[in-house]
C-alpha cells in the first residue's frame, strides 16, 4: 500500500476543488477516492440532551479524511466505554468534498525520459479533505450535565489526532 504524503503540503486552505461530474467528459477529476469516514452520527440519535460540547477550529485549514476517521474512532471509543451507547449523541459536522491532487515527479536514473515536468501537471487524485474555517464546529457531542467532563476528555483525545489547534466549548441547549 502506498504511503500518504506528508500533509504539510496540503494543510493550507485553498480554493475548494470538487469538479466531479456525472458526465465523464465534463469532469476534470477522473476518479474520486472512496469515503473512509464510516459514520457521521453515533450514539443515541433520538435522545433529548441538555448540553452540547463542540470541538472548534482556532484557524482555517484543511483536514484529510484519514485524520477525521482516526479522531472519530478515538473519541467514540472513550464515549462508548465511559457513557454507554444511549447516553450521548456524537456528530461529525463537516463532510470531505475537497479533492487533493499531486503531480508526482520521477527521480533517479532515467527519470528524464519518464517525467513530463510541468506539461499536463493537473495531478492525480490522492485523497479528499475537509475545509474548516476559523471558529467552525468540527465535531459535537450532546450529553446530560453530569457527563460533560467525560466528553471533554474524549474530544481532547480526538484533537490530538488532528492537525493544528482547537478548543472545546460546552453550552446549554
N, C-alpha and C positions, 0 to 999 in steps of 0.2 A: 504494500500500500504506500502511496506517495505521501511524503511528509507535508504538513501545512507550512506555508511560507510564514515568516515572522510577521505578525500583524501590525508592527510599527509602520509598515509600508502602506497600510490601508486604514489606519486609525483616524486620520484627518477627515473631516466632513467634506464631502464634495457633492456635486450635482447628482441627485439620485438617478441611477440608470436602471430602468425597468422595461426597456423596449423588447417585450416578448409578445409577438402577435400570433393569432391562431392561423394566419396565412404565412407560410414559411418564407415566401419571397419578400414580405414586408418586415420580417423580423430580423433585426441586426444581430441579436444574440441567438445563436443556432441551437443552444441547448440550455436547460436550466437544471441545476442540481436538485436532488430530492431534499425534502424538508427533514432536518434532523431533530427539530423540536417536536417531541411526540405529543405533548398535551399542553394546552394553554390554560385550562381550568382544572383545578384539582380540589379534593375535599368535598365538603357539603355545599353543593351549588344552590340549594334552595333554603339554606339556613338564614335566620334573622340574627344578625350580629350587631354589637354596639360600637366597636372600634374598627377603623381602617388604618393599617400600618403599611407605609409605602416606602419603596426604595427610589430615591430621586437623584438624577444626574447633576453633578456640580458644573460640568462644562459640556458643550456639544462635541459629539464624537460618534464613531461607528463601532458596532459590536458584532463580531462574527457569530453565526448561529451555533457553532460548537461551544462557544463560551456561555451563551444563554442556556443551552441544554445542560451544561455542567453545573451552572449556578442553580438551575431549576431542580436538578436531582439532589444537590446538596441541601437546599432549603427544604424541599418536600420530605426528604428522609428524616430530618430533625422534627418537622411538624408532625409527621405520622407517629413517630416514636413518643414524643412528649405530650401531644394533644389528643391523638386518636383521629380517625377519619371524619367523624361527624362534628368536630369542634372548630373547624376553620374552613374558609374558602380562599384558595390561593389562585391568583390570576396573573398571567404574563400579559401586559397591556400592549406591547408592540409586536408587529409581525415583520419578519425579514422580507423586504422587497428588493433592496438594492443588490444588483448583480456585480460581483467582484471579478475583475479580469486581470490577466497577466500576459505579457509578451515575453515568453522565455527565450533567452539567447543562449546558443550553444557555446561552450568554452572547451578548450583543449585542442589536441592535434586534429587538423582537418575541419575545424569549426567554420572557417571562412567559406567552405563550399556548402555547408548545411544551413547556415544562418542567413536570414534575409534582411537583418538590420531593421531599419525603420520602415521598410516597404511593407505594406499591409499589416501595420502594427496594432490593429484593433485589439488583439489579445484573445486568449481562450478563457472561457468561464472557469473559475476555480472555486467559487462559493457564493453564498449570499450573506447579507448583513442587515442589521437593524440600524437605522439612523436615529439618534437620540439628541434632542435639543436640550439646552440648559434649563433646569427646573422641571423637566418632564418626568412623569412617573413611569418606571420601567416594570416594576412588579408591585402588586398589592396583596395584602392578606387581611381578611375580615375575621375578627375574633371577638370574644367577650372580654370584659375588663380584666379578669384575673389571669388571662393568658398573654397579655401584651408583652411582658418581658421575655417570655419564651419565643415569641415571634420575632422580636428584635434580635435575639441571638441567632435565629435561623437566617434572617436576612443579612446579618453581619457575616455569617459563613458564606452566604451566596455572593456578596460583593467582593470577597477575596478572589473569586474565580473570574471576575470581570475586569476589563482594562479601566484605567484612570480611577477617579474617585466619586463617591456617592455619599449621601446622607440619608438617615432614616427619620421619618416623621410619622407620629401617630396622632390621629384626630377622631373625634367622636362623630359617628354617622348621624 
